[in-house]
Amino acid sequence: MYAACSANTTRSFGNRSETINSVEFYGVLVHRKYRLLFSAKRRTKPGPEGPGSGLIRVVVEMKQRNPGWGCPRIAEQIALAFGVPINKDVVRRILAMHYQPPTDGAGPPWLTFLGHMKDCLWSTDLFRCESMTLRTYWVLVVMDQYSRRIIGFGIQAGIVDGSDSKAAYSEVSKFR
């Protein structure tokens, strides 16, 4: 802080007039703070305004009527029909914010479901290992997909049937 100040300011810091000026400066800061807090404000994000509501409506309607069309095709058709040059990335951003694909009532699509369940999704793997003495071991591994932690594992020697694998899975799932 002292490196940024000039030599005169650091020497006159203890001066009474400097203290009075700092009190006045503090009062100005307080006044400005409350003026900013309680004045009517219209804060806008910096940058361009983005597409208008009419263009958003056209893009969404075109996607609803032609669900197989992608963003480049929609941008091309809007440029041909209306003469408005629009980038495919603008179309992609409009569709990401304003378009909801129709559902058939059976629930969300599979990828959406997986995306929402990512923090409580487990994966299991059942595989066979051979030892040096040629004995067969079956290994069941349960892993949490979000944290990539191994929740548990079970090892069974010999042949594994359905009831053994079910017992191994229930044993591993106790660690939750």
Legacy VTK file of the C-alpha trace (Angstrom):
# vtk DataFile Version 3.0
C-alpha trace
ASCII
DATASET POLYDATA
POINTS 176 float
0.000 0.000 0.000
2.849 2.389 0.799
4.535 1.695 -2.511
1.493 2.996 -4.370
1.279 6.225 -2.322
3.502 9.207 -2.853
5.959 10.355 -0.184
3.849 13.389 0.749
0.763 11.364 1.540
2.559 8.933 3.806
4.185 11.761 5.764
0.984 13.784 6.195
-1.071 10.794 7.256
-1.140 11.904 10.865
-2.158 15.458 9.948
-5.526 16.611 11.343
-6.733 17.987 7.984
-6.043 14.605 6.420
-8.189 12.934 9.116
-11.051 15.364 8.470
-10.786 14.715 4.746
-10.924 10.965 5.342
-14.085 11.393 7.472
-15.683 13.445 4.704
-14.562 10.846 2.181
-16.180 8.124 4.301
-19.417 10.153 4.406
-19.388 10.456 0.614
-18.898 6.693 0.316
-21.808 6.004 2.686
-24.044 8.446 0.805
-23.134 6.848 -2.536
-23.765 3.372 -1.132
-27.303 4.202 -0.034
-28.019 6.139 -3.215
-27.044 3.051 -5.243
-28.997 0.725 -2.961
-32.275 2.619 -3.003
-32.292 4.170 -6.464
-34.164 2.698 -9.405
-31.792 0.403 -11.172
-31.875 -1.162 -14.556
-28.910 -3.483 -14.598
-28.344 -5.240 -17.879
-25.822 -7.849 -18.763
-22.891 -6.634 -20.814
-22.675 -7.650 -24.430
-25.136 -7.871 -27.283
-28.853 -8.137 -26.562
-29.302 -11.435 -28.350
-32.090 -12.570 -30.649
-35.490 -10.904 -30.521
-38.638 -12.596 -29.284
-39.966 -12.982 -32.841
-36.871 -14.854 -33.961
-37.022 -17.072 -30.865
-40.669 -17.889 -31.639
-39.819 -18.758 -35.259
-36.911 -21.025 -34.293
-38.942 -22.895 -31.664
-41.948 -23.273 -33.986
-39.747 -24.537 -36.803
-38.211 -27.143 -34.480
-41.655 -28.223 -33.244
-42.931 -28.698 -36.805
-39.747 -30.443 -37.976
-38.258 -32.320 -35.012
-35.731 -34.124 -37.222
-34.060 -30.890 -38.294
-30.828 -29.878 -36.596
-29.506 -26.424 -35.814
-27.655 -25.899 -39.143
-30.748 -26.786 -41.160
-32.997 -24.483 -39.116
-30.489 -21.622 -39.490
-30.318 -22.217 -43.239
-34.110 -22.318 -43.644
-34.576 -19.087 -41.637
-31.949 -17.371 -43.790
-33.692 -18.561 -46.966
-37.254 -17.801 -45.855
-36.816 -14.501 -44.001
-33.477 -13.220 -45.242
-32.160 -13.022 -41.687
-28.622 -14.378 -41.390
-28.480 -16.469 -38.218
-25.668 -18.646 -36.927
-26.288 -22.304 -36.083
-24.831 -21.701 -32.605
-27.437 -19.005 -31.965
-30.128 -21.517 -32.977
-28.580 -24.073 -30.615
-28.633 -21.603 -27.707
-32.245 -20.614 -28.459
-33.360 -24.249 -28.540
-31.444 -25.063 -25.356
-33.279 -22.319 -23.474
-36.745 -22.298 -25.028
-37.479 -25.704 -26.581
-38.756 -28.739 -24.715
-39.045 -31.848 -26.860
-42.439 -33.542 -26.678
-42.676 -36.562 -24.394
-44.866 -39.584 -24.950
-45.972 -39.672 -21.320
-43.722 -42.596 -20.428
-41.189 -40.410 -18.633
-37.988 -38.650 -19.596
-35.619 -39.997 -22.230
-33.005 -42.460 -21.057
-30.054 -40.052 -21.242
-31.982 -37.389 -19.313
-32.808 -39.944 -16.656
-29.156 -40.957 -16.362
-28.082 -37.330 -16.180
-30.471 -36.628 -13.295
-29.464 -39.801 -11.459
-25.709 -39.345 -11.838
-25.067 -38.739 -8.148
-26.832 -41.934 -7.021
-26.077 -44.302 -9.887
-24.154 -47.495 -9.216
-22.610 -49.805 -11.730
-21.923 -53.468 -11.132
-19.493 -55.807 -12.775
-19.349 -59.574 -12.377
-16.261 -61.204 -13.851
-14.223 -64.382 -13.548
-10.557 -64.559 -12.563
-8.177 -67.495 -12.761
-5.531 -67.863 -10.070
-1.974 -69.146 -10.512
-3.142 -72.536 -9.247
-5.898 -72.546 -11.925
-8.737 -72.056 -9.431
-11.706 -70.020 -10.627
-12.892 -66.991 -8.634
-15.918 -64.858 -9.423
-15.626 -61.184 -8.452
-18.532 -58.774 -8.066
-17.617 -55.059 -7.925
-20.109 -52.250 -7.167
-18.939 -48.724 -7.982
-20.551 -45.307 -7.504
-20.520 -43.533 -10.880
-20.496 -39.978 -9.538
-17.564 -40.251 -7.148
-15.887 -43.216 -8.876
-15.572 -44.928 -5.483
-15.805 -48.655 -5.051
-18.792 -49.260 -2.788
-17.964 -52.892 -2.216
-16.886 -56.130 -3.743
-17.438 -59.828 -3.209
-15.349 -62.841 -4.170
-16.746 -66.358 -4.604
-14.651 -69.428 -5.345
-15.948 -72.033 -7.778
-19.123 -71.990 -9.834
-21.598 -69.144 -9.285
-25.314 -69.532 -9.946
-28.140 -66.977 -9.677
-28.722 -67.329 -5.945
-25.007 -66.896 -5.183
-24.772 -63.717 -7.257
-27.917 -62.346 -5.593
-26.459 -63.084 -2.151
-23.167 -61.428 -3.128
-24.952 -58.320 -4.394
-27.084 -58.019 -1.249
-23.908 -58.415 0.852
-22.154 -55.662 -1.086
-25.162 -53.314 -0.974
-25.090 -53.344 2.854
-22.143 -50.946 2.684
-24.304 -48.090 1.373
LINES 1 177
176 0 1 2 3 4 5 6 7 8 9 10 11 12 13 14 15 16 17 18 19 20 21 22 23 24 25 26 27 28 29 30 31 32 33 34 35 36 37 38 39 40 41 42 43 44 45 46 47 48 49 50 51 52 53 54 55 56 57 58 59 60 61 62 63 64 65 66 67 68 69 70 71 72 73 74 75 76 77 78 79 80 81 82 83 84 85 86 87 88 89 90 91 92 93 94 95 96 97 98 99 100 101 102 103 104 105 106 107 108 109 110 111 112 113 114 115 116 117 118 119 120 121 122 123 124 125 126 127 128 129 130 131 132 133 134 135 136 137 138 139 140 141 142 143 144 145 146 147 148 149 150 151 152 153 154 155 156 157 158 159 160 161 162 163 164 165 166 167 168 169 170 171 172 173 174 175
